[in-house]
Amino acid sequence: MLRHAGLGELGGEFSGGTGEAQFSSFLRHEQVTALSNAGGIGISDQLFEYLARGADCGE
């Protein structure tokens, strides 16, 4: 998910080239671990409430 969102990608003169490409998966793995340990990004309750309201309205 984070890779497709473009997290950690630098462009232009600050691009890390081949080295960045090889190690960026390690960085994303650690970022995902930190997000998970922190309890996520906080949208699950909002998503659940939205879907629950839709089910109640007969949609």
C-alpha positions as CSV (number, residue, x, y, z in Angstrom):
1,M,0.0,0.0,0.0
2,L,2.7,2.5,0.9
3,R,4.8,1.7,-2.2
4,H,1.8,2.4,-4.4
5,A,1.1,5.6,-2.5
6,G,4.6,6.8,-3.4
7,L,5.8,7.0,0.1
8,G,9.6,7.5,0.3
9,E,10.1,8.2,-3.4
10,L,12.3,11.1,-4.2
11,G,12.7,12.6,-7.6
12,G,15.1,14.9,-9.4
13,E,18.6,15.4,-8.1
14,F,17.9,13.7,-4.7
15,S,16.9,10.4,-6.2
16,G,19.0,7.5,-4.7
17,G,19.0,5.5,-7.9
18,T,19.7,1.8,-7.7
19,G,20.7,1.8,-4.1
20,E,17.4,3.5,-3.1
21,A,15.5,1.0,-5.1
22,Q,17.2,-1.9,-3.4
23,F,16.7,-0.7,0.2
24,S,13.4,1.1,0.0
25,S,11.4,-2.1,0.7
26,F,13.3,-2.4,4.1
27,L,12.3,1.2,4.9
28,R,8.6,0.6,4.0
29,H,8.6,-2.6,6.0
30,E,9.7,-0.7,9.1
31,Q,7.2,2.1,8.4
32,V,4.4,-0.5,8.2
33,T,5.6,-2.1,11.4
34,A,5.5,1.3,13.1
35,L,2.0,2.0,11.8
36,S,0.8,-1.3,12.9
37,N,2.3,-0.9,16.4
38,A,0.7,2.5,16.7
39,G,-2.8,1.1,15.9
40,G,-3.0,1.8,12.2
41,I,-3.9,5.1,10.5
42,G,-7.2,5.6,12.2
43,I,-9.8,5.1,9.5
44,S,-11.2,1.7,10.4
45,D,-13.8,3.1,12.8
46,Q,-14.9,5.8,10.3
47,L,-15.1,3.2,7.5
48,F,-17.2,0.8,9.7
49,E,-19.6,3.6,10.7
50,Y,-20.0,4.6,7.1
51,L,-20.7,1.1,6.0
52,A,-23.1,0.5,8.9
53,R,-25.1,3.6,8.0
54,G,-25.4,2.4,4.4
55,A,-26.7,-1.0,5.5
56,D,-29.3,0.7,7.8
57,C,-30.6,3.0,4.9
58,G,-31.3,0.0,2.6
59,E,-28.5,1.0,0.2
